[in-house]
Amino acid sequence: MTRARLDKKKTDMASMFDGVARRYDITNDAMTFGLARLWRREITKSVDPRPGDRILDLAAGTGVSSVPLQRAGAQVVAGDISEGMLDVGRQKHPEIEFVYADATDLPFDDDSFDAVTITYGLRNVQNPELALHEMLRVLKPGGRLVIAEFSTLESAPLHTVYSEYIMAALPAIARAVSSNPDAYVYLAESIREWPDQVTLAHLIRDAGFDQVKYRNLTGGIVAVHHALKPQAGAEAPAAPSAARSDSDGSRADAGDTGPRSGSDDAPARDSASDGDHDVEVRLAVEAADARPEPGA
């Protein structure tokens, strides 16, 4: 087994990632021309790790995404289905707890975590809807969900060019730096097949989350979705409305019912037609964006 297929069988996914574990982080940096590190900083800000928080980092791999959360004072549990990734992570970061964790059947009690995050991993799950329900279950009421995933560029012509690029260039780059270049054929295919930002926002909302938001990074190559688990006894989450997406570095919000704790300004509303007038996706604008990077 050198690569997984789009049916995303768990054993195939684990085997594929076992095979790339040793050079996985180096390969990611090479394939994104260093952008992965910039995205990671923005993702960490969206998670908003706080001292004493218990955070579940799913699809954590070797723990690269877990380290800045731990440095901020949070208690981090790094979960993955690849034992190869987990072994490398334990060797590199013994201060972090690494556990085998299937996103569709999480080995944790209800209401266990202040935040759950998954970075570039949800599209590798065979049943994303079930995984979202599991993330909701293990979050405490009011807990934060942050999903970072490759997504759809804001410009349709550029997205077409980008889709052709990833199918041609990613495997070629991987052949130069990866121990298993065929695995990156799956990576390219899975990115092309993954739903866009609005569709993912609906999946999150339908799983029971509230205040669903997203923010685009690098024009939509990556999208960061943010949501909250409703407080006990709260009304069912309201359907969001169609909103424009945000570009890197800017901070705009649309459709929020109110500012988050620590935010000074009430959010403005901004809607744009996206072919579905009954829904709105609110842009992820975190008060944490103004905070210094954890561990800096």
Secondary structure, DSSP 4 states (H G I P E B T S, - for coil): -----TT--HHHHHHHHHHHGGGHHHHHHHHTTTHHHHHHHHHHHHH---TT-EEEEET-TTSTTTHHHHHTT-EEEEEES-HHHHHHHHHH-TTSEEEE-BTTB-SS-TT-EEEEEEES-GGGSS-HHHHHHHHHHHEEEEEEEEEEEE---SSHHHHHHHHHHHHHHHHHHHHHH-S-TTHHHHHHHHHHHS--HHHHHHHHHHTT-EEEEEEEEGGGTEEEEEEEPPPTTPPPPPPPB------TT-----S-SSPPTT--SPPPP----SS-TT-B-EE---GGGGSPPTT-
